[in-house]
Amino acid sequence: MLDWLLSIFNLAFLTEEEKKQANKAKQRALNILNDALKKKASLLVDDPEEFRDQKELKSSTLISTDLVKELISHLQKVVFKRGEALEGTVAYVHSTTETGVIYLCPLFWKQQETWSQPMTLIHEVSHLLGYGHTIEKNKEKVKASQQYKLCPVSVWDIEMAFHVHMKHTKTYTNGTYSCCRETSQDTVCKESTMRYRRKSPLL
């Protein structure tokens, strides 16, 4: 019985190599979020009130600085455990019982380390903040947030904001992104489509 309990206990923890890779992905995600917050703030929105009269806002995705600050704060504190090999699942959280744990499944290790793994972590931390897979499933805390007042979003919207709308359009080659001349790899693009979403009078 003791051996069985020990084996179950050990299964929950990552190998040293997996820990190293998970923490590397965590740092990459933090670099991306901090870059958006501190260096590319023009892609984010400070004050929801400035968009109060824009009737078509729900057709777009804008991200508040408050949300990015929360993502950074929670991601800094998360720990990783081994997740079950669930079909099609890359990672998951138990937001009601273990608010600081992200479970990484076998598919996580097959993702691209430089971008997809960090995006997965941003997705899961969004769950820990109370965002659901649909806006309707967002928790009450989220519905009282500045982000909700600005633009209600789901975890998919948050992930896509970074994974698509703020992503560099060119590859990182010879120490730079040719789309914007950014030299740091784990960053968002100041010339990305989010720039136009943020400024568009049609929102």
Residue pairs with C-beta under 8 A, 6 or more apart in sequence:
11 82
12 81
12 82
13 81
13 82
14 22
14 80
14 81
14 82
14 104
18 80
18 82
18 104
18 109
19 80
21 109
21 113
21 117
22 80
22 104
22 108
23 80
24 113
25 113
25 117
25 118
25 120
25 121
26 75
26 78
26 80
26 118
26 121
27 186
28 113
28 114
28 117
28 118
28 186
29 75
29 118
29 119
29 121
29 122
29 125
30 72
30 75
30 76
31 184
31 186
31 187
32 118
32 122
32 162
32 186
32 187
32 188
33 68
33 71
33 72
33 75
33 122
33 162
34 72
35 184
35 186
35 187
35 188
36 43
36 44
36 63
36 68
36 162
36 166
36 188
37 44
37 65
37 68
37 69
37 72
39 187
40 166
40 187
40 188
40 189
40 190
41 65
42 190
42 195
42 198
43 63
43 166
43 188
43 190
43 192
43 194
43 195
43 198
44 62
44 63
44 64
44 65
44 68
44 198
45 51
45 62
45 63
45 64
45 65
45 150
45 198
46 64
46 65
48 64
48 146
48 149
48 150
48 151
51 57
51 62
51 150
51 151
51 203
54 203
56 202
56 203
57 150
57 151
57 203
58 151
58 152
59 203
60 151
60 197
60 200
60 203
61 151
61 153
61 157
61 160
61 161
61 165
61 197
62 150
62 151
62 197
62 198
62 203
63 147
63 151
63 153
63 158
63 161
63 194
64 146
64 147
64 150
64 151
66 145
66 146
66 147
67 129
67 145
67 146
67 147
67 158
70 129
71 122
71 125
71 126
71 129
71 158
74 100
74 125
74 128
74 129
75 121
75 122
75 125
77 100
78 100
78 101
78 102
78 121
78 125
78 128
79 100
79 101
79 102
80 101
80 102
80 103
80 104
81 101
81 102
81 103
81 104
82 103
82 104
83 89
83 91
83 92
83 103
83 104
83 105
83 108
84 103
84 105
85 105
85 106
86 92
86 105
88 107
89 105
89 107
90 104
90 105
90 107
90 108
90 111
90 120
91 102
91 103
91 104
91 105
91 108
91 120
91 121
91 123
91 124
92 102
92 103
92 105
92 124
93 101
93 102
93 103
93 124
93 127
93 128
94 101
94 103
95 127
95 128
95 130
99 128
100 128
102 121
102 124
102 125
102 128
108 117
108 120
111 117
111 120
114 172
114 185
114 186
115 163
115 167
118 186
119 159
119 162
119 163
122 158
122 159
122 162
123 155
123 156
123 158
123 159
126 155
126 158
126 159
127 155
129 141
129 142
130 138
130 139
130 140
130 141
130 142
131 138
131 139
131 142
131 153
131 154
131 155
131 158
132 138
132 139
132 154
132 155
133 154
133 155
133 156
134 154
135 152
135 153
135 154
137 154
138 148
138 152
138 154
142 148
143 152
147 153
153 161
161 194
162 188
164 193
165 192
165 193
165 194
165 197
166 188
166 189
166 192
166 194
167 188
167 189
167 192
168 177
168 179
168 180
168 182
168 187
168 188
168 189
168 192
169 179
169 189
169 191
169 192
170 177
170 178
170 179
171 177
171 178
172 185
175 183
176 182
176 183
177 183
177 187
177 189
179 189
179 191
180 189
180 190
180 191
182 189
182 190
188 194
197 203
